[in-house]
Amino acid sequence: EGNGLFASKKAKVLFSNCEFFGNKNPGIFIDDEANPVIKDSKIYNSTNGINVGSNGKGQFERCEIYNSSMPNVVIKEQGNPTLIECSIFDSQSNNVYVFNKGFGFFNKCKIFKSSMPNVAITSNGNPVFTHCEVYDSEKNGIYIYKGHGQINKCKVFNNSYPGIAISDKSTFVVEDCEIFDNNTGVFIDSDGNVDLKKCDIYHNGEQNILIEHAAGSIHDSRLYGAMKDSLVVNEQGNVTVHNTNFYDNAECGLLISNESYGKLINCKVYQNKEQGIYVNGQSRAELTYCELYRNEDSNVYVRNQSDVTLDVCTVRHSNTYGVEVDEEANVTLLDTKVYRNETDNYLISENSVVKKMEKVRGVGGKEETIEIHADEEFMPKSEIFNEGMQKLNSMIGLTEIKEEIKNFIMELQGRKKLESRGVYTSSKPTLHMMFTGSPGTGKTEVARIMAKLLYGMGMIESNKCVEADRSTIVAKYIGHTEDNMKRLVKEAMGGVLFIDEAYALANGGENDFGKEAVDVLIKAMEDNRDNLVVILAGYQTDMDELLKMNEGLKKRVLFTLELSDYKP
């Protein structure tokens, strides 16, 4: 008629391999600092399996707690039990209910099959779950309402409602977890707040994360495989995202809408079925050091009076547009590259604006941000430059390469315009380049053309292009290789030094003199950056390896052209 076990007033007792069942009150009731230990036991068919309150504790190891008419585990009033390797399941209510300043520590537990949320946390409850699995609820996996808590190294999956729902000023920390195959992965609303770190959130039936009238921070995570948009920030929501990848989602990587705000730092957004990031409804977004690429619709889509800033980002290889701006929206590109997008790099509707900006220093040394207009009128008009452009345009194929070279030229001309207005850029642009591609893709010819273009722009003193490869540089005897490289550098001074199959300089082994050549080359690239352009060429994978092996080269080569095989 009462409890199976009632522990109170600092009581300590051990039960092992027992069964507690068929009680009208909780199977085990603990309060008043009691601390019983229950091992390898079954607790079932009672009102509650376990009820801990009033500073009660208790330790449960390898127990099964199931089939209660009310929550299987109730924790309240600073109760703080520890449950280790327990199975908590088949409640007609919640499997775990923590409220009224209850705590609780759950380690390596399985919490599953409930008609209400598997775990409910309310009224300043604050439990901790680690290495647990929470699954197969008819509603939420974990529901937090005016509560708190954290989960670490847990899996939350296959719940009919959002795997984790955080509401009404609740705060919740989710670290190193997997959240998948739920209706929605994580749902935050009504001033709730979530802090996600090192999580994989994937394959959820709608969004991976949905934030409405709430806030969240996401760090070092992956969001992929959602059946809709992966991350949605809506209705004045707010999110900050660091070092996170969004990919392979059925709709957008990110949707920021209805007066919401998103800040992304060092993120990648790629291979989504619709836009990479879609900002709508008077919302704002700031992206810094981000990469957006290979999305099936526009990499960046901004509309309806929204405002987006991309700072030191790359936007490339969309199946449609790199940046699409519509309905009085604004985009600011600060030191950002937009290139190789299939339909066009930009689609800008009437009454919308895209500004290209660059950090510069004025005569007084103060750093400012200045707009660069990359218009056709900035293109140089010299005869030698026109000759170079004609040769470039006459080459078969290379559509994307031609566009990249044109953008590169306009960027350089933009810098020259700033200088003519008494402003100089924060650093002298390095013009050293890398051309990658198979033999026969036109790398040598493009290098010769680049010499003409740079000379025609006044960036170098001569249009000569000195050509070399390993056979003309590396000698058999000590000191000769160094002399050969110095000779080539001297010959190319004022123009372009083109080194084909440059990776071969580093492939000769310990007794080879190729390293001598690389060391001389790096010094020449730095000491003569105002009067020499070095173009290194070779296969993509080999050139990547060369840069990995030589940090000095990597730091000095900032412009790369990838010449693909010609396809009629």
C-alpha positions in Angstrom: 0.0 0.0 0.0 3.0 2.3 0.4 6.7 2.2 -0.8 8.8 -0.8 -1.6 11.8 1.0 0.2 11.6 4.2 2.2 15.1 5.7 3.0 15.3 8.9 5.1 17.4 10.7 7.7 20.9 9.9 6.3 20.1 6.2 6.1 22.6 4.0 4.3 21.8 0.6 3.1 22.8 -1.8 0.2 20.3 -3.9 -1.9 21.6 -6.2 -4.6 19.8 -8.4 -7.1 16.4 -7.4 -5.7 13.0 -6.7 -7.2 10.8 -3.8 -6.2 7.3 -4.0 -7.8 3.6 -3.6 -7.4 3.7 -0.7 -4.9 1.0 1.9 -4.9 3.6 4.6 -4.0 7.1 4.9 -5.4 9.0 1.6 -5.4 11.9 3.4 -3.8 11.5 6.8 -2.0 14.6 8.7 -0.8 14.8 11.9 1.2 16.6 13.8 4.0 20.2 13.0 2.9 19.6 9.2 2.8 22.1 7.5 0.5 21.1 3.8 -0.2 23.0 1.8 -2.8 20.9 -0.4 -5.2 22.7 -2.8 -7.5 21.6 -5.2 -10.2 17.9 -4.8 -9.3 14.5 -4.4 -11.0 12.1 -1.7 -10.0 8.8 -1.8 -11.8 5.0 -1.6 -11.8 4.7 1.1 -9.2 3.5 4.7 -9.2 7.1 5.8 -9.6 10.1 3.6 -9.8 12.3 6.0 -7.9 11.4 9.3 -6.2 14.3 11.3 -4.7 13.8 14.7 -2.9 14.7 16.8 0.1 18.5 16.4 -0.4 18.2 12.7 -0.8 20.9 10.9 -2.8 21.2 7.2 -3.6 23.3 5.2 -6.1 21.8 2.9 -8.6 24.0 0.6 -10.6 22.9 -1.7 -13.5 19.2 -1.5 -12.5 16.1 -1.8 -14.7 13.5 0.8 -13.9 10.3 0.4 -16.0 6.5 0.3 -16.4 5.5 2.9 -13.9 2.1 4.6 -14.1 3.9 8.0 -13.5 7.5 8.9 -14.3 9.9 6.0 -13.7 12.4 8.4 -12.0 11.4 11.6 -10.2 14.1 14.0 -8.8 13.1 17.2 -6.9 14.0 19.5 -4.0 17.8 19.2 -4.4 17.6 15.5 -4.6 20.8 14.2 -6.3 20.9 10.5 -7.1 23.5 8.8 -9.3 22.4 6.2 -11.9 25.0 4.1 -13.6 24.4 1.7 -16.5 20.7 1.6 -15.8 17.8 1.0 -18.2 14.8 3.3 -17.8 11.9 2.5 -20.0 8.2 1.9 -20.8 6.8 4.7 -18.6 3.2 5.7 -19.1 4.5 9.3 -18.5 8.1 10.5 -18.5 10.9 8.1 -18.0 12.9 10.8 -16.1 11.3 13.9 -14.5 13.6 16.4 -12.8 11.9 19.6 -11.3 11.9 22.0 -8.4 15.7 22.3 -8.2 16.4 18.6 -8.5 19.7 17.4 -9.8 20.8 13.9 -10.7 23.8 12.3 -12.5 23.1 9.7 -15.2 26.1 7.7 -16.6 25.9 5.1 -19.4 22.1 4.8 -19.0 19.5 3.9 -21.7 16.3 5.9 -21.5 13.7 4.8 -24.0 10.0 4.1 -24.9 7.8 6.6 -23.1 4.4 8.1 -24.1 5.6 11.6 -22.9 9.1 13.0 -23.3 11.8 10.5 -22.2 13.4 13.2 -20.0 11.5 16.2 -18.7 13.3 19.0 -16.9 11.3 21.9 -15.4 11.2 24.4 -12.5 15.0 24.8 -12.3 15.8 21.2 -12.4 19.5 20.7 -13.4 20.6 17.1 -14.1 23.7 15.9 -16.0 23.7 13.0 -18.5 26.9 11.5 -19.8 27.4 8.5 -22.2 23.6 7.9 -22.3 21.2 7.0 -25.0 17.8 8.6 -25.2 15.4 7.3 -27.8 12.0 5.9 -29.0 9.8 8.5 -27.2 6.4 9.2 -28.6 7.2 12.9 -28.0 10.6 14.5 -27.2 13.8 12.8 -26.3 14.6 15.6 -23.8 12.2 18.5 -22.9 13.5 21.5 -20.9 10.9 24.1 -19.7 12.2 26.7 -17.2 15.0 24.3 -16.4 18.7 23.7 -17.0 21.2 20.8 -17.4 23.7 19.3 -19.7 24.4 16.2 -21.7 27.8 14.9 -22.7 28.8 12.1 -25.1 25.2 11.1 -25.4 23.0 9.9 -28.3 19.5 11.2 -28.8 17.6 9.5 -31.6 14.4 8.2 -33.1 12.1 10.4 -31.0 8.8 11.5 -32.6 9.1 15.1 -31.6 12.4 17.2 -31.5 15.2 15.2 -29.9 15.9 18.1 -27.6 13.4 20.9 -27.0 14.5 23.9 -24.9 11.9 26.6 -24.0 11.0 29.5 -21.7 14.3 30.8 -20.6 15.8 27.4 -20.1 19.5 26.9 -20.7 21.1 23.6 -21.8 24.6 22.5 -22.7 25.1 19.8 -25.3 28.6 18.6 -25.8 30.2 15.8 -27.9 26.8 14.3 -28.7 25.0 12.7 -31.7 21.4 13.8 -32.4 19.8 12.0 -35.3 16.6 10.5 -36.8 14.3 12.7 -34.7 11.5 14.8 -36.0 13.8 17.9 -35.5 17.2 17.5 -33.9 17.2 20.5 -31.5 14.4 23.0 -31.1 14.9 26.2 -29.0 12.1 28.8 -28.5 10.7 31.3 -26.1 14.0 32.8 -24.9 15.6 29.4 -24.4 19.3 29.1 -24.9 21.5 26.2 -26.1 25.3 25.8 -26.2 26.3 23.0 -28.5 29.9 21.9 -28.8 31.5 19.1 -30.9 28.2 17.6 -31.9 27.0 15.6 -34.9 23.4 16.5 -35.7 22.1 14.7 -38.7 19.4 12.9 -40.6 16.5 14.5 -38.8 13.1 14.5 -40.4 12.8 18.3 -40.6 15.5 20.7 -39.4 18.6 19.7 -37.6 18.3 22.8 -35.4 15.4 25.3 -35.2 15.7 28.5 -33.2 12.7 30.8 -32.7 12.5 33.7 -30.3 15.6 32.2 -28.7 19.4 32.1 -28.9 22.1 29.5 -29.4 25.8 29.0 -29.9 27.3 26.2 -31.9 31.0 25.2 -31.9 33.1 22.6 -33.7 30.1 20.6 -35.0 28.6 19.0 -38.1 25.1 19.5 -39.3 24.1 17.4 -42.3 21.6 15.2 -43.9 18.5 17.1 -42.7 15.3 16.5 -44.7 14.7 20.3 -44.7 16.9 23.3 -43.9 19.8 22.2 -41.6 19.8 25.3 -39.3 16.8 27.7 -39.2 17.0 30.9 -37.2 13.5 32.5 -37.2 11.3 35.1 -35.4 14.0 37.3 -34.0 16.3 34.4 -33.2 20.0 34.7 -32.7 22.8 32.3 -33.3 26.6 32.3 -33.2 28.4 29.5 -35.0 32.1 28.7 -34.9 34.1 26.0 -36.9 31.0 24.1 -38.0 30.2 22.4 -41.3 26.8 22.3 -43.0 26.5 19.9 -45.9 24.3 17.4 -47.8 21.0 18.8 -46.5 17.8 18.5 -48.6 17.2 22.3 -48.6 19.4 25.1 -47.3 22.5 24.8 -45.2 21.3 27.8 -43.1 18.0 29.8 -43.2 17.9 33.1 -41.3 14.5 34.8 -41.4 12.1 37.3 -39.9 14.3 39.8 -38.2 16.8 37.2 -37.0 20.6 37.4 -36.7 23.4 34.9 -37.4 27.1 35.2 -37.0 29.4 32.5 -38.6 33.1 32.2 -38.0 35.4 29.8 -39.9 32.5 27.6 -41.1 32.0 25.6 -44.3 28.6 25.4 -46.1 28.6 23.1 -49.1 26.8 20.5 -51.2 23.3 21.4 -50.0 20.4 20.8 -52.4 19.2 24.5 -52.3 21.0 27.6 -51.1 24.1 27.5 -48.9 22.8 30.4 -46.8 19.5 32.1 -47.3 18.8 35.4 -45.4 15.3 36.8 -45.6 12.8 39.1 -43.9 14.9 42.0 -42.6 17.4 39.7 -41.1 21.2 40.1 -40.7 24.2 37.8 -41.0 27.9 38.2 -40.6 30.3 35.6 -42.0 34.0 35.7 -41.3 36.6 33.2 -42.7 33.8 31.1 -44.2 33.7 28.9 -47.3 30.5 28.5 -49.3 30.7 26.2 -52.3 29.1 23.6 -54.5 25.6 24.3 -53.4 23.0 23.4 -56.0 21.3 26.8 -55.8 23.0 30.1 -55.0 25.8 29.9 -52.4 24.5 33.1 -50.8 20.9 34.3 -51.3 19.8 37.6 -49.6 16.4 39.2 -50.0 13.7 41.3 -48.5 15.6 44.2 -46.9 18.1 41.8 -45.3 21.8 42.7 -44.8 24.8 40.3 -45.0 28.5 40.9 -44.6 31.1 38.4 -45.8 34.6 39.1 -44.4 37.6 37.2 -45.9 35.3 34.4 -47.3 35.3 32.4 -50.5 32.1 31.8 -52.5 32.6 29.4 -55.4 31.4 26.6 -57.6 27.7 27.0 -57.1 25.5 25.3 -59.7 23.8 28.7 -60.2 24.9 32.0 -58.6 27.7 32.8 -56.1 25.8 35.7 -54.6 22.1 36.5 -55.3 20.5 39.6 -54.0 16.9 40.6 -54.3 14.1 42.9 -52.9 16.2 45.8 -51.5 18.7 43.6 -49.8 22.4 44.5 -49.2 25.6 42.5 -49.3 29.0 43.7 -48.3 32.0 41.7 -49.5 35.1 42.6 -47.5 38.3 40.9 -48.8 36.1 38.1 -50.1 36.5 36.1 -53.3 33.5 35.1 -55.5 34.4 32.9 -58.4 33.7 29.9 -60.6 30.0 29.8 -60.1 28.1 28.0 -62.9 25.5 30.6 -64.1 27.2 33.7 -62.9 29.1 35.0 -59.9 26.4 37.6 -59.1 22.6 38.2 -59.7 21.7 41.6 -58.3 18.1 42.8 -58.7 17.1 46.4 -59.0 17.2 48.3 -55.7 19.6 45.8 -54.2 23.3 46.5 -53.6 26.5 44.5 -53.5 29.6 46.4 -52.2 33.1 45.2 -52.6 35.3 46.5 -49.8 39.0 46.3 -48.8 40.8 47.2 -45.6 43.3 50.0 -46.3 45.4 52.5 -44.4 45.3 56.2 -45.1 48.3 58.5 -45.2 48.1 58.9 -41.4 48.3 55.2 -40.9 44.8 54.8 -39.7 43.0 51.6 -40.9 39.8 52.2 -42.9 37.5 50.2 -45.1 37.1 51.5 -48.6 34.7 50.5 -51.4 36.3 49.1 -54.6 34.3 49.4 -57.8 35.4 46.6 -60.1 33.9 48.0 -63.3 35.0 47.6 -66.9 36.3 51.2 -66.9 39.0 50.1 -64.6 40.5 47.8 -67.2 43.9 49.1 -68.5 43.9 50.4 -72.0 47.6 49.9 -73.0 48.5 48.2 -76.3 50.5 45.4 -74.7 47.6 44.8 -72.3 45.1 44.5 -75.1 47.4 42.1 -76.9 47.5 39.9 -73.8 43.7 40.0 -73.5 43.3 39.1 -77.2 45.6 36.1 -76.8 43.7 35.0 -73.6 40.3 35.3 -75.3 41.5 33.4 -78.3 42.4 30.3 -76.3 39.8 27.5 -76.6 37.8 26.8 -73.5 39.2 28.1 -70.2 35.9 30.1 -69.6 36.3 30.0 -65.8 40.1 30.8 -66.0 39.4 33.9 -68.1 36.8 35.1 -65.6 39.2 34.6 -62.7 42.0 36.5 -64.5 39.6 39.3 -65.3 38.5 39.5 -61.6 42.1 39.4 -60.5 43.0 42.3 -62.8 40.1 44.4 -61.7 41.0 43.8 -58.1 44.6 45.1 -58.8 43.2 48.1 -60.7 40.9 48.8 -57.7 44.0 49.0 -55.5 45.7 51.4 -57.9 42.6 53.6 -57.9 42.8 53.8 -54.1 46.5 54.7 -54.3 45.6 57.5 -56.7 43.2 58.9 -54.1 45.9 59.1 -51.5 45.0 55.7 -49.9 47.2 52.7 -49.8 46.3 49.1 -48.9 47.3 47.4 -45.7 49.9 45.3 -47.4 51.6 45.2 -50.8 49.8 42.5 -52.8 51.9 39.5 -53.6 51.7 38.6 -57.3 53.3 35.2 -57.1 51.0 32.5 -58.4 50.4 28.8 -58.8 49.0 27.1 -62.0 47.7 23.6 -61.6 46.6 21.1 -64.2 47.7 18.3 -66.5 50.3 18.8 -69.3 48.6 20.4 -72.4 46.1 22.5 -70.5 47.8 25.8 -71.4 49.7 26.6 -68.2 52.8 27.9 -70.1 50.8 30.0 -72.6 48.7 31.5 -69.7 51.9 32.4 -67.9 53.2 34.3 -71.0 49.8 36.1 -71.3 50.0 37.0 -67.6 53.4 38.6 -68.2 51.8 40.9 -70.8 48.8 41.7 -68.7 50.8 42.6 -65.6 53.3 44.7 -67.7 50.4 46.4 -69.4 49.0 47.3 -66.0 52.3 48.7 -64.9 52.7 46.1 -62.2 56.0 44.9 -63.5 58.8 46.5 -65.5 58.9 44.0 -68.4 56.6 41.6 -70.3 59.3 38.9 -70.4 58.5 35.4 -69.2 61.6 33.3 -68.4 60.7 29.6 -68.5 62.4 26.8 -66.5 61.9 23.4 -65.1 64.0 21.0 -62.9 66.3 20.0 -65.7 67.5 23.6 -66.2 67.8 24.3 -62.4 69.2 21.3 -60.5 72.9 20.5 -61.2 75.0 17.5 -60.2 77.5 19.4 -58.0 77.3 21.3 -54.7 76.7 25.0 -55.3 75.8 24.8 -59.0 72.1 24.4 -58.4 72.1 27.6 -56.2 74.0 29.4 -59.0 71.5 28.2 -61.6 68.5 29.5 -59.6 70.2 32.8 -58.9 70.9 33.2 -62.7 67.3 32.5 -63.6 66.0 34.9 -61.0 68.4 37.6 -62.3 67.3 37.0 -65.9 63.6 37.2 -64.9 64.0 40.3 -62.8 61.4 42.9 -63.7 59.2 40.2 -65.3 57.8 36.7 -64.8 59.7 33.5 -63.8 57.7 30.5 -64.8 58.8 27.1 -63.3 57.0 24.1 -64.8 56.7 20.8 -62.8 57.9 22.8 -59.8 57.1 20.0 -57.4 60.0 18.0 -58.9 62.4 20.4 -57.1 61.5 18.8 -53.8 61.3 15.2 -54.9 65.0 14.3 -55.3 65.8 12.8 -51.8 68.3 13.8 -49.1 71.3 14.0 -51.4 69.5 16.0 -54.1 70.2 19.7 -54.6 66.6 20.7 -55.4 66.2 22.0 -51.9 68.9 24.5 -52.6 66.9 25.8 -55.5 63.7 26.1 -53.3 65.6 28.0 -50.6 67.0 30.5 -53.1 63.6 30.8 -54.7 61.8 31.6 -51.5 64.3 34.3 -50.6 64.0 35.8 -54.1 60.2 35.8 -53.9 60.3 37.8 -50.7 63.2 40.2 -51.4 62.0 41.1 -54.9 58.2 41.0 -54.5 58.0 44.5 -56.1 60.0 43.5 -59.1 59.5 39.8 -59.8 56.5 37.5 -60.3 57.1 33.8 -59.8 54.6 31.3 -61.3 54.9 27.7 -60.1 53.1 25.0 -62.2 52.3 21.3 -62.1 49.7 18.7 -61.2 47.2 19.7 -58.5 48.0 17.0 -56.0 51.8 17.3 -56.5 51.7 21.1 -56.1 49.5 20.8 -52.9 52.2 18.5 -51.5 54.9 20.9 -52.4 53.2 23.7 -50.5 52.6 21.5 -47.5 56.3 20.6 -47.4 57.4 24.3 -47.8 55.6 26.8 -45.5 57.7 29.5 -47.0 56.3 28.9 -50.5 52.7 28.5 -49.2 52.8 31.9 -47.5 54.0 33.6 -50.7 51.6 32.0 -53.2 48.2 33.5 -52.7 46.7 33.3 -56.2 45.9 29.9 -57.8 44.5 29.0 -61.2 43.2 25.5 -61.8 43.4 24.7 -65.5 41.1 21.8 -66.3 41.4 19.4 -69.2 39.6 20.7 -72.3 36.2 19.0 -72.9 34.6 19.9 -76.3 
